[in-house]
Amino acid sequence: MNDPAPTPQPEHPSDVLWACVEDGFHVGSRGGDFLGYVDRQPDGRFRAFDARSTALGDFSTLNEATHAVGTASAPTMPLANAGDSRIGTAE
């Protein structure tokens, strides 16, 4: 009897490893890949950023902000190539 291939499970925010690298500054990764960060603002709110430092929004709790980073879409190109518009073009 052939068992069907397991269905891939979507990644969940709980798969994210968070490190507090400085008071009010948290960095998230999943499987060793940088996802983004959360920075506490002077007014006490938490600003979430994706892996390319694009702001995802301001949140009243750290949990809300880390959830936003953990569920944000992944970058469409490897971070090593980000910002290099010449990748894949002939010269």
N, C-alpha and C positions, 0 to 999 in steps of 0.2 A: 504494500500500500504506500502510495506517495503522499507525504504530508505537504500541504501548500507552504510556500515560502512565508516566513514570518512577515507580517505587515510592519513596515517601518513606523516607529512611533515619533510623533512630532517632539521637538525639543521644548522643554518647559522652563520657565524662569527658575524653577528649583534646581535646574542643572547648572546654574550660574554660580561660580565661585567669586565671592566678594572679598576684597582686601581693603582695609582702612589704612591707607598709606600716610595719611596726615589727618589731624583733627578736622572733620567735616569734608574730607575728600576720599571717595570710595571708588575703586576700580573693579570692573567686572570682567570675567573671562569664562569661556566655556570650552572645555577640552583643549586648553592652552591657547585659544584664540581670543584676542582682545575684543570685547564687545562695546565698551564705552565706560563712562564714568558719571558720578554724581558729585556735585559740588554744592555745599551749603552756602547760601547767600547771606549777606549781612542782615537781611530781614527775617532770617530763620527758615525760609523756604528752601527746598532742595531742587536744584536745576539739573536735569538729566541730559546727557549728551551721548550720541552714538559713537561708533568707532572712528568716524571722521570728524569728530568734534562739532557735529551739527546739533544744535539745541533741540531737544525733544519736548521740552516744556518745563514749567515750574510746578512743584508739587508740595503739598503741605506736610507730607511725611516722607521719611527715607524709604519706607516700604513701597509707597506709590512710585517714587522715582526709580528705585532699583527694578521694579516690575516693568516700568516703561522701557528701560534699557534692555532687560532680558527678553522682551517680546518685540523689540524693534527689528525691522528687516535687516538682513545681513548685507554688507556692502556688495556691490555688483562686480567689483574687481578686487584682486588681492591688495591689501594695504601697501605692500612693497611697491606696487605700481601706481598708487594713487597720486594724482597730480602730474604724472608724466604723460602728456597728450601724444607723445611720439611712439608709444608702445604699439607695436603691430603695424607700423607704417614703414614703407620703403623710403629710403633716402637716396 
